[in-house]
Amino acid sequence: MVGWSVAVGRFFEALFWAMMQAAGQIALGTIAGLVTLVVVWRLVRRRWPWARRR
């Protein structure tokens, strides 16, 4: 019975860490995408002066 309890515990621990890894990768991808969009937006704004309205 103890062996079964250890096996179930290890399964749920592995499942938890797999979910945390996936969540971390999704968060990292989202942050990288947002940073890329901000950099591109700033470069486009700087290169096309006719787009400015003063």
Secondary structure by P-SEA (a helix, b strand, c coil): caaaaaaaaaaaaaaaaaaaaaaaaaaaaaaaaaaaaaaaaaaaaaaccccccc
